[in-house]
Amino acid sequence: MKDQIRQHIHDPEALESLYRRDKAAFARDFPEASREIDTELVKFWRIRLKNGEVLHQPPGLKKGLTEVAIISVILAFLVKLPVELLDLSPEEYFARNLPVILLAGLTAWFVLKNQITGWKQILTLALPVVALVVYLNLLPAVDADTTVLAKIHAPLFMAFIFALAYISFEFRNTKKVSGFLRYCGELITMSGLLAIAGAILSAVTIGLFEIIGMKIGEVYMQNVGVVGAAVIPVIAAWLIDLYPGITEKVVPVIARIFTPLVLLAAIIYLAAISFSGISLSANRDFLLVFNLLLIGVMAIVVFSLSEPDVSQVRKLNVILLFLLTVVTLLIDLFALAAIITR
């Protein structure tokens, strides 16, 4: 149904025909199929479906469940088997491989979801991941600067591979490319909720066993905890696909709450580095923290303005976002000066 909706997204008669053919499937797939489109016809259907009873029908949990189960089992084996078979240090193995495994699972989900079947595209996604895994595991075991930098940049590299699968290699589709950042916000929100629920379940389970004299905390976290951390993002992506729009209202609200807080912290930080007299060029950690600040500010701006109805974005929030951007750019001048000095 989703592909048919996309094909006829500008044809009112065809959309009405699809809706009458299967109202539940149409209501379930329309938000995802029209996510990057903002025409008057799409707005009409959003309002119509929002006010209709058909949206209240729960989707079938079987949709995509097989794919999620298979990917989750593979991720569980990748997380546990190498440690057991090769007698590796769990901490070192997870530090090098867990972010790669996590994002590889998300990439695999979108390969299946977007039906990416071309062998060139599959190789474009798979070969860099294999090369990255080999490179990470051939690095020296000591925490040398090169090893630490590789561990830091590996998730960023994998995020790029994940983005390719998300946009289905449609580089010219600017709405889809920009929508990737918004989707990441939804994914982080849903993953966070699942992680909180999992943490509560784990605490209760461990506590119940301790009551009867069985301390399973360490064994539980080394097995269930680590596997859960690897599969949570894939399950979150599945739930977002199953319940379109479940987090698109939450992400902008969270971003707007943190906008004034981050702005205040950035202003204080700008004043601090202006009068501290510390040589920033001699401090490598400053540049790393600054990159994190830039990513955070970019995320806040994108998520704050990702409301489906842009007219609902308040003028005060736009002013705060503008001030936050200006302050961040001023901090950027200090970072550029430090880079040039180094």
Secondary structure as the mmCIF struct_conf table of DSSP 4:
data_model
#
loop_
_struct_conf.conf_type_id
_struct_conf.id
_struct_conf.beg_label_comp_id
_struct_conf.beg_label_asym_id
_struct_conf.beg_label_seq_id
_struct_conf.end_label_comp_id
_struct_conf.end_label_asym_id
_struct_conf.end_label_seq_id
HELX_RH_AL_P HELX_RH_AL_P1 LYS A 2 GLN A 7
TURN_TY1_P TURN_TY1_P1 HIS A 8 HIS A 10
HELX_RH_AL_P HELX_RH_AL_P2 PRO A 12 ARG A 21
HELX_RH_AL_P HELX_RH_AL_P3 LYS A 23 ALA A 33
TURN_TY1_P TURN_TY1_P2 SER A 34 GLU A 36
HELX_RH_AL_P HELX_RH_AL_P4 GLU A 40 ASN A 51
BEND BEND1 GLY A 52 GLY A 52
HELX_RH_3T_P HELX_RH_3T_P1 GLU A 53 HIS A 56
BEND BEND2 GLN A 57 GLN A 57
HELX_LH_PP_P HELX_LH_PP_P1 PRO A 58 GLY A 60
TURN_TY1_P TURN_TY1_P3 LEU A 61 GLY A 64
HELX_RH_AL_P HELX_RH_AL_P5 LEU A 65 LEU A 85
TURN_TY1_P TURN_TY1_P4 LEU A 86 ASP A 87
HELX_RH_AL_P HELX_RH_AL_P6 PRO A 90 LYS A 113
TURN_TY1_P TURN_TY1_P5 ASN A 114 GLN A 115
HELX_RH_AL_P HELX_RH_AL_P7 TRP A 119 LEU A 138
BEND BEND3 LEU A 139 LEU A 139
BEND BEND4 ALA A 141 VAL A 142
HELX_RH_AL_P HELX_RH_AL_P8 ASP A 145 ILE A 167
TURN_TY1_P TURN_TY1_P6 SER A 168 PHE A 169
TURN_TY1_P TURN_TY1_P7 PHE A 171 ARG A 172
HELX_RH_AL_P HELX_RH_AL_P9 THR A 174 ILE A 211
TURN_TY1_P TURN_TY1_P8 ILE A 212 GLY A 213
HELX_RH_AL_P HELX_RH_AL_P10 GLY A 217 TYR A 220
HELX_RH_PI_P HELX_RH_PI_P1 MET A 221 GLY A 225
HELX_RH_AL_P HELX_RH_AL_P11 VAL A 226 LEU A 242
BEND BEND5 TYR A 243 TYR A 243
TURN_TY1_P TURN_TY1_P9 PRO A 244 LYS A 249
HELX_RH_AL_P HELX_RH_AL_P12 VAL A 250 PHE A 275
BEND BEND6 SER A 276 SER A 276
HELX_RH_3T_P HELX_RH_3T_P2 LEU A 280 ALA A 282
HELX_RH_AL_P HELX_RH_AL_P13 ARG A 284 SER A 304
TURN_TY1_P TURN_TY1_P10 LEU A 305 LEU A 305
BEND BEND7 PRO A 308 ASP A 309
HELX_RH_3T_P HELX_RH_3T_P3 VAL A 310 GLN A 312
BEND BEND8 VAL A 313 VAL A 313
HELX_RH_AL_P HELX_RH_AL_P14 LYS A 315 THR A 341
#
